[in-house]
Amino acid sequence: MSEQQSNPPAAPQPIPIELPGTLEPVYSNLALIAHSPAEMVIDFARILPAMPKARIYARVILTPLCAKALHRALGENLAKFEKQYGEIRMPEGPSLAEQLFRKPTGDPAPESPKEG
């Protein structure tokens, strides 16, 4: 009886990527996520303190499969980041946006008496 030898699966080949010279980076501190049965939509926005509303700077549309792969890749990269730099601590509260961008509450500190 002869044994069949199976070849190991070929290593995935890197995908050639072109980075256009005109591409401008976009800073985002807020993501809005919506979905349909066929796609996931992520709007990347920026909200600033004392501004009345957030502005969307980029929209990325993914298939659910690509969104799940992105979720996995982000998790793996966050784990590597935390291993190197330490745990990323999330603010606690009703929502991250409210925690980061809420208006100050409470009375202002009383003024110190002025000498005259």
VMD Tcl script that draws the C-alpha trace (Angstrom):
set ca {
  {0.00 0.00 0.00}
  {1.43 3.36 -0.91}
  {0.83 6.51 1.05}
  {-0.24 9.61 -0.75}
  {1.87 12.64 -0.08}
  {0.03 15.90 0.05}
  {1.78 19.11 -0.78}
  {1.48 21.85 1.81}
  {-0.72 24.74 0.73}
  {1.14 27.49 -1.08}
  {1.90 30.58 0.96}
  {-0.33 33.49 0.03}
  {1.34 35.93 -2.31}
  {1.43 39.58 -1.27}
  {-1.02 41.78 -3.12}
  {0.69 44.58 -5.03}
  {-0.58 47.90 -3.67}
  {-0.27 51.31 -5.25}
  {-0.37 54.36 -2.99}
  {-1.27 57.40 -5.09}
  {0.92 60.43 -4.47}
  {-2.19 62.61 -4.26}
  {-3.80 60.58 -1.47}
  {-4.36 62.73 1.61}
  {-4.64 61.13 5.04}
  {-7.89 61.75 6.90}
  {-8.09 62.02 10.70}
  {-11.25 60.56 12.21}
  {-12.39 60.30 15.81}
  {-15.91 59.06 15.07}
  {-17.23 56.24 12.89}
  {-20.87 55.77 11.94}
  {-21.77 52.27 10.79}
  {-24.83 51.16 8.83}
  {-25.60 48.00 6.87}
  {-27.91 46.29 4.44}
  {-28.04 42.57 3.68}
  {-25.36 43.09 1.01}
  {-22.98 45.72 2.39}
  {-21.54 47.48 5.41}
  {-21.08 51.25 5.23}
  {-18.59 53.01 7.52}
  {-18.57 56.80 7.55}
  {-15.44 58.26 9.10}
  {-16.14 61.62 10.70}
  {-14.45 64.17 12.90}
  {-16.15 65.93 15.79}
  {-14.52 68.77 17.65}
  {-15.37 70.25 21.03}
  {-17.69 73.28 20.84}
  {-18.71 72.45 17.25}
  {-22.43 71.95 16.62}
  {-22.06 68.82 14.48}
  {-19.63 66.22 13.18}
  {-18.45 66.23 9.55}
  {-17.97 63.05 7.50}
  {-14.64 62.98 5.65}
  {-14.66 59.50 4.12}
  {-17.13 56.69 3.39}
  {-16.00 53.08 2.97}
  {-18.40 50.45 1.64}
  {-17.52 46.80 2.30}
  {-19.11 43.42 1.79}
  {-20.03 41.71 5.07}
  {-17.16 39.24 4.47}
  {-14.64 42.07 4.02}
  {-16.05 43.84 7.09}
  {-15.54 40.69 9.17}
  {-11.99 40.31 7.83}
  {-11.35 43.98 8.75}
  {-12.75 43.31 12.23}
  {-10.36 40.38 12.66}
  {-7.37 42.34 11.30}
  {-8.10 45.30 13.60}
  {-8.35 42.95 16.59}
  {-5.04 41.30 15.75}
  {-3.31 44.65 15.25}
  {-4.76 46.14 18.44}
  {-3.49 43.09 20.35}
  {0.00 43.63 18.88}
  {-0.17 47.35 19.71}
  {-1.18 46.68 23.33}
  {1.53 44.05 23.70}
  {4.11 46.63 22.66}
  {2.70 49.80 24.25}
  {0.32 48.66 26.98}
  {-3.43 48.40 27.37}
  {-5.65 50.96 25.66}
  {-8.15 52.05 28.30}
  {-11.61 52.99 27.11}
  {-13.49 55.76 28.92}
  {-16.50 54.50 30.83}
  {-19.92 56.03 30.45}
  {-23.08 55.98 28.39}
  {-21.21 56.33 25.09}
  {-17.69 57.07 23.95}
  {-18.78 60.19 22.04}
  {-20.58 61.58 25.10}
  {-17.54 60.82 27.25}
  {-15.10 62.54 24.92}
  {-17.18 65.49 23.71}
  {-19.76 66.28 26.39}
  {-20.13 69.84 27.57}
  {-18.66 70.54 31.00}
  {-21.18 70.10 33.80}
  {-21.44 71.67 37.22}
  {-20.93 75.17 38.45}
  {-17.74 76.97 37.54}
  {-15.18 77.24 40.32}
  {-15.76 80.33 42.47}
  {-13.43 83.20 41.84}
  {-10.80 83.87 44.46}
  {-11.28 87.06 46.43}
  {-9.50 90.04 44.96}
  {-7.41 92.28 47.10}
  {-8.18 95.88 46.63}
}
mol new
graphics top color blue
foreach p $ca { graphics top sphere $p radius 0.5 }
foreach p [lrange $ca 0 end-1] q [lrange $ca 1 end] { graphics top cylinder $p $q radius 0.2 }
display resetview
